Amino acid sequence: MKITILNDNTAGKVCGAEHGLSFLIEADQTILFDTGPSDIIVRNARILGIDLKIIDAIALSHGHWDHVNGLMHLGHKPLILHPDAFLSRYRKADHSPLGMPASRDELTNRFEIIESREPYPISDELWFLGEIPRVTDFEAKETPFELEDGSDDFVPDDSGMVALTDHGLIVISGCAHAGICNMVLHARKVIPGFPVYAVIGGFHLTSETERVEKTIEFMKEHNVTRVIPSHCTGLPALARFYQEFGFMQVRTGNIIEL
């Protein structure tokens, strides 16, 4: 399986970068996982010589702007998402919006929308994980987001993907608001009987030392061979994961083969 980083927070040699995430996943189908914060993925695809018409479908990790705004520069593809991705949501700090760039009706005119709370099989090798059960005792306990009425938004739509490869399972996360360990546990239930070979994407960890250490312990207990955090994983957490697992920093334009 090959993942081309169409956008992550850090620029590569030839591609620009903005805060956000978009991975082009090539397995038995070609899936665009998240679309970044703008037309940056279209510009980077052009630089990399990638024709985005090759995409079979788009899957969204959740409904935050830095993962979905690129939708406004795409269209005419199946769009797989959790139905709560359309929630109106805001930052608690200033009640500024951070949700979808368009309504469900507007996007229905651009895409073939597939909404699923349950795991959704995209192909023989790729699954959309649907809603992630939150079972660990150290993840997804606080949130900086709120809904329109001021109630807490724990991002129930937060999801990811899992791929079945010759090495085992590869878990792909956009932001892991639901908890990256919760996501791994769910992926193992969606495709049972295989080890988790790699976990890649946003881990939503910054400097929460205890949570970072518990996440590292979890990955070791589950014998995850390759741990590759990016996007919303802060520098202190990145440093600790690098100490334990060693990985090439994810940069826009990179190609990662797993």
N, C-alpha and C positions, 0 to 999 in steps of 0.2 A: 504494500500500500504506500502511496505517495501523498504527502501533504505539502502544498505550496502555500506559503504565508503571503496572502494578498494584502493583509494589513495586520500589524501589531504595533504596540506603542513605540518600538525602537526601529529606526530606519536601517536599511541595509546599504550595500554599496551603490545600487542604482535606483532603488525605489524610495519614494517618500513614505512618511508614516504619520498617522494621527492617532490620538487616543481612541482605541477601539480594537476590534478583532474581526478577521475574516480569513477562513482557511478553505482552500480548494482541495477537496479530498478525492483522490482517484483510486478506486478499487474496482469491483465489478460494475459499479456505476460511478458517475462523476457528480459529486454533491458539493454545493457551495454552502459551507457552514458559517452562518452569520455574514453580514454584508458591510460591516464597518460603519463609520459615522457620516460618510459623504460619498462623493464620486471617486474617492481615493482608490477604490479597488478597480474601477474601470481604467483609471490612469495607469495604475501599476500593472494590470493585466496587459495593457498595450505595450508597456516597456518590456515586459517579460515575453512578449510574443504569444500570449494566451488569448484565444478566441472564446469569450464567455458563452458563446452559443453552444459550446460542448456540454454545458451543465445540463444534467438530467433533472435535477430538482434543487431547491433551496431549503435548508432547515435552519430554524432560528433557535438559539439557546434560551432567549427570553426577550421581553419587549422593551429594553432600554436603548436609547438613541444611539449609543456608540456601537451597537451591534445590529441595528435595523435601518438606520437612515439611508444606507446604500440601496435599499429597496426602491427608492424613488428614481433610480437610474437603471433599473432592471425591469423585466416583465416577461409575461408569456411562458412561465414555468410553474410546475407544482411548487407550492409554498407550504412547508410542514411546520406547524407550531402548536403550542399549548394554547387553548382558547383564552386564558387569562393574559396572554401577551397583549391583548387590546385594552387592558385596564388603563384608566387615566391615573397617572402616578406622578409623585412629586418628591423633591428633596425636602427633608424636614427643616434644614437650615434656613431656607428662604421660600419654601413652597414653589420653587421653580419647576416647570414640567421637565420630564426626562423620558417620556414614553414614545409610542409609535408616531411616525411622521404623518400618518394618514389613518382614516377610519377603516373599519372592517369593510364597509361598502365600497370605499374608494379602492382598497387593495384587491377586493374581489373582482373589480373591473380590470385589474392588471395581471392577476395571478389566478391559478387554480388552487384555492386554499384548502388545505387538509388540516383540520383541527383535531388534536388528540391529547387527552389526558393519560391515555394508556400507552405503553410501548407500541411503536409503529414500525413494522418491517418495511424498509425501503427497498432492500434487495436481499439476496442470499447472504451477503457479507455485512450489510450495514443496517443498523436499527436507530431510530429516534427513540430516546429513552422515556419520553413522556414525563409525568409528574414524579419527582424524586421523593420517596418516603424519607422522613427526617428522623433517623433512629439513633444516631450517635449522641452522646451527652455533652459534646463540646463544640458543636457546630450549629450555625443558623439560630443563635439565641438572641441576637440584637439586630436592629436594622436602622439605617439612616434615611429610610424612605417612608412615605406615607401616601395614603389614598386621598381622593378628593375630599372626603369627610373628615380627614385628619387622623384616621385610624392607621395603625401600623401596616406597612406593606412589606411582608417577608418574601416577596417575589415568588409566589406559588408556581408561576410558570417556568421557573428556572429549570432547564433541562440540559441535555447533552446528547452525544451519540456514542455508540459502541460499534467497533468493527471486529469481525472475526478474521484472523490472519493465521498463517502457518506457525507463528510464534505464540499465538494465544490472543487474548482480547486486548484491544486498544480503546481506552476510554478518552473521549474528546470533550472538553469542557469549554464553554464560553466565559463564564464568570464564577460558577460554582457558588452562587448565593445559597443554594440548598446544602452546601458542604461537599467538598470534593471526596471525602471518605464515604459519605452517604451515596454519592453518585457511583463510586466504585462498587459498593455493596449491591446497589440496584442493578448495575450492569451485569453482575455475576448471576443475578436471578433471571434477567432477561435472556441471557445466553448461558445456561448452566453447563457445568462440566469442563470448563476451560480455565486455565490460569490467566491472570491479568498480566500481560507483558509490559504495557506502557500506559502512562497517563499523561496527557498533554493538554495545555490550555490555561485559562485563567483559574487561579485557585482562591482568589479573594482573601488573601492573607497579607498583612503588612508587617506590623511589629508585635503582634500578639504572641509573645514567646511561648506561653503554655500551649496554645492551640497549634502553633507551628510544630512544636516538639511532639505533640500527640499525633499530628498528621504524619510526620516522619516515621514515628513508631508504627503507625497503622500501615504505611506503605511497606515497611520492612516485614511486618508480621504477615502481610499478604504476598510477600515475595515478588513485588513489582520490580521488574528489571530496569526499566527506563522511566524516570520521573522528569518531566520537562515542563516546568511552570512558565507562564508568560503573562502578558497583559496586566491584569489587576493584582498581580503578586508583587508586593513592595520589595524594595532593595534588601532590607534585613532578612525577609523570608527567602528571597532568591539566594542570598549568600549562604543561608543554612542548608537549603536544598542542594546547592552546588557542593558544599562540603561533604554531604552524605552520599549524593548520587552522581555528581559530575555530569554536566550536559553542556552542549553548545547553546549559547544565548539565542533565543528566538528573535530573529530580525526580519523585517518585511523584505520579501524577495527570496528568503531561504527556501530550500526544498529539503524536506525531511522524509527519509524513507524508513519505514518501520516493518 
